[in-house]
Amino acid sequence: MKGSSVQVRVTQGQEPPHLMSLFQGKPMIIHSGGTSRKGGQSKSGTTRLFHIRQSSSSATRAVEVEVSASNLNTNDVFVLKSQSGLFVWKGVGASAEEMDAAKHVVGFLMGNPTQVSEGKEPGDFWSALGGKKTYQTSKSLQNVVKPPRLFGCSNKTGRLIVEEVPGDFTQSDLATDDVMLLDTWDQIFLWVGDDANAEERNGAPKIAKEYVDSDPSGRRGLPITTVRQGAEPPTFTGWFQAWDPKMWETDPFDRIRARF
């Protein structure tokens, strides 16, 4: 590049369209196991689980997540590789594009996959995941009317303002010192960060009500559910790809450093 190239840092899950276009319709496959730093990688396990989702911007990502049935999502496709076999699990609300993306993940993992439909899982599938567990099965996840939207409610400027998180949002967009508003069309969630101040905690519910009541599409009276950081139900976490329940156990500054 003769010194003319520009390095741009991109946060996982928020890759811009021009970067995603380089994959030419194939999914971006994101592996767990550390960074590119020397000694920063960990050896891949014998059992691996990949969460495949196409976002509202039509970008498809396959993210490796912890091997647990609790990470399944009725809206998506998952690829599970274990010593007992290779499985492609299709949720009720999964799309054809997500199933196509699974083929690329299977090609990477190598093997002859068994197609598994939600509700018709064989015993060895559940055994590979460590047994059955509650996972995201919300009906609204299966039939998404409009893409979900995430907003931050903060008074850092001296007054309480609301700003939408642009692009494809991720769990890391949930600011622990703010209150976040998640609009899933048929429900509103107010996520309260542990470090949110009193003004944000008290003012956000009023803002949420005004937001719903003023919607020209006529959603007055929509339920507003308050969710506390660290106690998120599946109906909330299901809107985030590769939700990590252990994220809040690490220091926020450590999470920022880990991105780089």
N, C-alpha and C positions, 0 to 999 in steps of 0.2 A: 504493500500500500504506500510505500515511500513516505511514511510519516503523515499521510493525509487523512487517514481513517480516524473516525471519532468513536470513542467507546461510550456506549449508553447502557446504564444499569436499568434493568427491568425487574419488577417484582413478580414473583411467581403468582400465576392466576390473573395477572393484569397485563399480559403481553399484548402489544398493539397489533392492529389488523395487518400491517405490512410485515411484521415478524411472523405472524401465524400463516400468512400467505406463502411463506417460503417452504412450508410443509406440503404444499400442493395437494390439499385435500386430505392428507393423512393426519392422524391425531398427534399432538405433542405428548410424548410419553415421559412422565416425570417419575424418577425412581427415588425411593427413600434411601438413606444411608450416608448423609453428610454432604460435604462440599468438595471442591476440587483441590483444596489445600492438601499439602503432604500430610498423610496420616488422618485426613478428614473423612475417609470413606470407611464403611463397615461392610463386611461380607454379606451378600444376599442370603436370606434364609431359604430353607428347603420348601417352605410354604409361603406363597406371595399372593397378594390381593390387589387388583387394580380397579379403580373407580373411574368409569368412563361417562362423561357428560358433555353434551353440546350446549354451549351458552347461548344467550339471547343474541349475541353478535355472530352466531354460527361457527364459533371457534370450538373445536373438539379437543378435549384434554383427557389423558388417561393418567391418573395420579395414583401412585402406590400408597396404600394405607395400611394401618394395622390389621392383621388377620383376625377378624372378629365379625360374627354375624350382626353385631350391633351397628356395623358400618354400612350394611346394605341399605339401599334406597329404592323404593318402588318406582321412582321416576327414571331410573338409570340402568346401565349395563355394567356388570362386573366380570372380570376374568380372574379365576382362582386357579393357581397352580400348586399342587401338593404332590407328595409321594404316591398318592393313590390315583392321581389323574389330573387332567386339565378340564376346567369347566367354564362355560360362558353362561352366566346367569342373566336372564332378561326380566327386568321389572315390568309390571303391568303398564306403566306409563312411558316405557323406553321407546326411543325413536329408531327408525330404520338407519339413520345416519350414525347413531351410537352403536348399532349392531355391526355396521360396516367398519367402524373404527376398531371394534373388538377383533376383527380379522387381522389387523396389523399388530395388535398386541399379542395375539396367539402366534403369529409368525415370528415375533421376537422371542417369545418364550419357548417355542418349538414343541410340538406335540399334536396329538389327535384329540380335539376338544369334544366334550359332551355338552350338547345344548340343554340348558335347564331353564324352564319357565317358572316364574314366581308362583308358589303354591303347589308345585309338583316336584319339589327337590328330593333327590334320593338320599338315603341315609349317609352314604360316604361323603356327600357334599357338606352336610351339617357337621360331620365328624372332623373334616378338614378345617372347618372354621372354629372348632372347639365347642360345638354344640349350638343349639338354637338360642337366640336372644331376641329381645324386642328391638325392632329397627324402624326406620321411617316408612310408614305405610299410609300416610295421610291421603285421602281421596283428592284433595286439592293439588297434591304433587302429581297425581296421575293425569289430571286434566287441567293444565295450566292455561288460564284464560288470557292473561297478560303477563309479560315478564316481571318478576319481582323487582322492587326498587328499594334502595337503602339510603337513609339520610342520617346525618349527624346533627345532634342538637347540642350546641355549645355556647357558653357565654364568655369565651376567651377575649372577645373584643370589647367586653363591658356590657353588652346586652345579649340576650338569648337569640341566636339566629339558627336557621336550619339550612343545611347545604346537602345536596345530593352527592353521593359517591359516584363518580363517573365510571362508565365502562362496566366490565364484569367485576362484581365485588367478591371478596373472599373473607374468610374468618378474620384475617389480620387487619381488615378495615374496621373492625369493631374496636373503637378507641376506649380503653378502660377508664379514661378520665372524662367520658362524655356519656350521654344517653343517645342511643341509636334507634331510629324508627325504621322498621322493615314492613313494607307494604306488599303483601302477597295477593292483592286484589280482593279476596273474600275474607281477609283478616288483617288486622294491624298488630304488630308486635312492638313493644317498647322494651328495648334491651338496656338495662341499667348497669353501667360499669362500676366496679368497686370504688373507683376514685372520683366518680361524678359528684359534683358539689350540690348543695341543697337547692340552689336556684334552678339548676338543670333538672334535678329530680322532681321538683314541684311544678316547673313550667312545662315540661315535655308532655304530660297528659293533656293539658289544655291545648297545646299546639296540635297534638294528634287528633283531638276532637274537631278542631277547626279545619284541619286538613281534610278529614273525611266529610264533614258537613258541607264544605264549600266545593266538593268535587262535582262538576257538572254532569257526571255520569250517573248521579243519584245513588250514592252509597251511604247516605245518612243512616246512623244507627249501627254501623258495622262494628263488630266486637273488637275491643282493644285489650290486648293481653300484655301484662307486664312480666318480663323475664329477667331474672337476676343472673349476673355473670357467674358462671360455674354451675348453674342449676338449670341449664337450657334443656327443654323437652325436645323429643324427636320432631314434633311439629314445627319447631323453630330451626333446629340444626339441619333438617332435611333440605333447606334452601341453600345450603353452603356445600360446595364440593369438597370432599376429603376433610370433613370436620374433625378436628383433633381435640378431644376432651382434656388432654394434658397440656395444651398450650398455655393455659392460665397458671400453670405451676412454675413457669419460667419467668425470669425478670424481663420486663418490656424492652429494656436496652439490649439484653442478650438476644431477644428475638430480632431486633433491628440489625444487630451485628451479624446474625446468622444469615441474613439475606445477602450479605456481601462477602 
